[in-house]
Amino acid sequence: MKKIIFITITAILLLTACNQSRIEIAPGYGNVVEDFEVTNQNNKKFSEEDLKGTVTLVDFIFTNCETVCPPMTHNMASVSDQLEEEGITDYQIVSFSVDPENDKPKNLKEYIKKYNVPDDKWSLVTGYDYDFIRSFAEHNFKTIVAPPPESSDQVTHGTSFYLLDQEGKVIKTYSGIDSGDKKFPQEEIVLDVKTVINEGPM
């Protein structure tokens, strides 16, 4: 009898631990990214099918950005560096250009070279028009992409990072930069990526 009770308690504790480790889907998210087909920095097609089977981090940037994009890209590169150092390889990063008219694959390839990241892990994508990226960002990630103010070439866009599970489902968001007195949450992102890799789709 004691043995049965012990096994039962152990099973309950294990199940509780597993439940606690699951990532809670952010309010308003949990959607699978809609179908799309774009072009990456290597002039190769990239679509929603490339999000399947791999944990993905997504952000929105452009190469001519003078404000938030450099720190965002630096922070994303730091996440990649830490994952690589810890031997985590089953992940990818996708950066959507919010200035597709100017961000051709060549520009994106030159841009990412400065950050010394694995080329096979990070897709910077373009090959669409402004209307597409504005709608795509809003509908799938609930973030803004807006035209530059008058007499400026700086596109307005959000600074969040997004975590997608192996089904291409958006499950969590993070600030991509330091925000007020809150530091960029690198350790949280790395831990969440490892959790989804180990535990599977949310």
C-alpha positions as CSV (number, residue, x, y, z in Angstrom):
1,M,0.0,0.0,0.0
2,K,2.8,2.4,1.0
3,K,4.5,1.6,-2.4
4,I,1.3,2.5,-4.3
5,I,1.0,5.8,-2.4
6,F,4.6,6.7,-3.0
7,I,4.3,6.0,-6.8
8,T,1.1,8.1,-6.9
9,I,2.6,11.0,-5.1
10,T,5.7,10.9,-7.3
11,A,3.6,10.8,-10.5
12,I,1.6,13.9,-9.2
13,L,4.8,15.8,-8.4
14,L,6.2,15.0,-11.9
15,L,3.1,16.1,-13.6
16,T,3.0,19.3,-11.6
17,A,6.6,20.1,-12.4
18,C,5.9,19.5,-16.1
19,N,2.8,21.8,-16.0
20,Q,4.8,24.5,-14.2
21,S,7.5,24.5,-16.9
22,R,5.0,25.1,-19.8
23,I,5.1,28.6,-21.2
24,E,1.8,30.5,-20.8
25,I,0.7,31.9,-24.1
26,A,0.6,35.7,-24.1
27,P,-2.9,37.2,-24.0
28,G,-4.3,37.8,-27.5
29,Y,-1.8,35.4,-29.1
30,G,-1.7,31.7,-29.8
31,N,-2.4,32.2,-33.5
32,V,-0.6,30.3,-36.3
33,V,1.2,32.7,-38.7
34,E,-0.8,33.0,-41.9
35,D,0.6,31.8,-45.3
36,F,3.3,33.9,-46.9
37,E,6.2,33.7,-49.3
38,V,9.1,36.1,-49.2
39,T,12.8,36.2,-50.1
40,N,15.7,36.0,-47.7
41,Q,19.2,37.6,-47.8
42,N,20.5,34.7,-49.9
43,N,17.8,35.2,-52.6
44,K,16.1,32.0,-51.5
45,K,12.3,31.7,-51.0
46,F,11.1,31.5,-47.4
47,S,7.5,30.7,-46.4
48,E,5.3,29.8,-43.5
49,E,6.3,26.2,-44.1
50,D,9.9,27.1,-43.0
51,L,8.5,28.0,-39.6
52,K,7.3,24.4,-39.0
53,G,9.3,22.0,-36.9
54,T,11.7,24.7,-35.5
55,V,11.4,27.2,-32.6
56,T,11.6,30.6,-34.1
57,L,12.3,34.2,-32.9
58,V,10.8,37.0,-35.1
59,D,11.3,40.7,-35.2
60,F,10.7,43.7,-37.6
61,I,13.7,45.9,-38.6
62,F,15.2,47.7,-41.6
63,T,18.8,48.3,-42.6
64,N,18.6,52.1,-42.8
65,C,17.2,52.4,-39.3
66,E,19.1,55.0,-37.1
67,T,17.4,54.4,-33.8
68,V,16.0,51.1,-32.4
69,C,17.1,48.5,-35.0
70,P,20.9,48.4,-34.2
71,P,20.2,47.6,-30.5
72,M,17.5,45.2,-31.4
73,T,19.7,43.3,-33.8
74,H,22.6,43.4,-31.3
75,N,20.3,41.9,-28.7
76,M,19.0,39.2,-31.0
77,A,22.6,38.3,-31.9
78,S,23.4,38.0,-28.2
79,V,20.5,35.6,-27.8
80,S,21.9,33.6,-30.7
81,D,25.4,33.6,-29.3
82,Q,24.2,32.3,-25.9
83,L,22.1,29.6,-27.5
84,E,25.1,28.5,-29.6
85,E,27.4,28.6,-26.6
86,E,25.0,26.3,-24.7
87,G,24.9,23.9,-27.7
88,I,21.3,24.7,-28.6
89,T,20.9,24.4,-32.4
90,D,17.2,23.7,-33.0
91,Y,16.1,27.3,-33.4
92,Q,16.0,30.0,-36.0
93,I,15.6,33.8,-36.3
94,V,13.5,35.6,-38.9
95,S,13.7,39.4,-39.3
96,F,11.1,41.0,-41.6
97,S,12.1,44.2,-43.3
98,V,9.6,47.0,-42.8
99,D,11.3,48.9,-45.6
100,P,11.1,46.4,-48.5
101,E,11.5,48.9,-51.2
102,N,15.0,49.7,-50.1
103,D,16.0,46.5,-48.4
104,K,17.0,44.1,-51.2
105,P,18.6,40.8,-50.3
106,K,22.1,42.3,-50.9
107,N,21.4,45.0,-48.4
108,L,20.2,42.5,-45.8
109,K,23.2,40.3,-46.3
110,E,25.6,43.2,-45.8
111,Y,23.7,44.3,-42.7
112,I,23.8,41.0,-40.9
113,K,27.5,40.4,-41.6
114,K,28.3,43.0,-39.0
115,Y,26.9,40.8,-36.3
116,N,28.9,37.6,-36.9
117,V,26.0,35.2,-36.5
118,P,25.4,31.8,-38.2
119,D,24.0,32.4,-41.6
120,D,21.9,29.3,-41.5
121,K,20.2,30.4,-38.3
122,W,19.1,33.9,-39.3
123,S,16.8,34.8,-42.2
124,L,16.4,38.4,-43.1
125,V,13.5,38.7,-45.5
126,T,12.0,41.0,-48.1
127,G,10.4,40.7,-51.5
128,Y,7.0,42.1,-50.8
129,D,5.4,45.6,-50.7
130,Y,4.7,48.0,-47.9
131,D,1.0,47.1,-47.8
132,F,1.9,43.5,-47.2
133,I,4.2,44.0,-44.3
134,R,1.9,46.5,-42.6
135,S,-1.0,44.1,-42.8
136,F,1.1,41.0,-42.0
137,A,2.6,42.6,-38.9
138,E,-0.7,43.8,-37.6
139,H,-2.7,40.6,-38.2
140,N,-0.1,38.1,-37.1
141,F,1.9,39.9,-34.4
142,K,-0.4,42.7,-33.4
143,T,2.3,45.3,-34.0
144,I,2.5,48.5,-36.0
145,V,4.3,49.3,-39.2
146,A,3.7,52.9,-40.3
147,P,5.1,55.2,-43.0
148,P,8.0,57.6,-42.2
149,P,7.0,61.0,-40.9
150,E,7.1,63.8,-43.4
151,S,10.7,64.5,-44.7
152,S,12.1,61.4,-43.0
153,D,13.1,57.9,-44.2
154,Q,12.7,56.3,-40.8
155,V,9.8,53.8,-40.9
156,T,7.8,53.5,-37.6
157,H,7.6,50.0,-36.3
158,G,7.4,48.0,-33.0
159,T,10.5,46.8,-31.1
160,S,9.2,43.5,-29.8
161,F,10.6,40.0,-30.3
162,Y,8.2,37.2,-30.8
163,L,8.5,33.5,-29.9
164,L,6.9,30.9,-32.2
165,D,6.6,27.2,-31.4
166,Q,7.2,24.4,-33.8
167,E,3.8,24.8,-35.4
168,G,4.4,28.4,-36.3
169,K,2.2,29.6,-33.5
170,V,3.0,33.0,-31.8
171,I,3.1,32.2,-28.1
172,K,5.1,35.0,-26.3
173,T,6.5,38.5,-26.8
174,Y,9.4,40.4,-25.3
175,S,10.9,43.9,-25.5
176,G,13.7,43.8,-28.0
177,I,15.5,46.6,-26.3
178,D,16.1,48.0,-22.8
179,S,12.8,49.6,-21.6
180,G,12.9,52.2,-18.9
181,D,14.6,50.6,-15.9
182,K,14.0,47.1,-17.3
183,K,16.9,45.4,-19.1
184,F,16.5,43.4,-22.3
185,P,15.3,40.0,-21.1
186,Q,18.0,37.8,-22.7
187,E,18.0,35.1,-20.1
188,E,14.3,34.8,-20.2
189,I,14.3,34.4,-24.0
190,V,17.0,31.8,-24.0
191,L,15.2,29.8,-21.3
192,D,11.9,30.0,-23.1
193,V,13.5,28.9,-26.4
194,K,15.0,25.9,-24.6
195,T,11.7,25.1,-22.9
196,V,9.8,25.0,-26.2
197,I,12.5,22.9,-27.8
198,N,12.4,20.4,-25.0
199,E,8.6,20.3,-24.4
200,G,7.3,20.8,-28.0
201,P,4.4,22.9,-29.3
202,M,2.4,24.9,-26.8
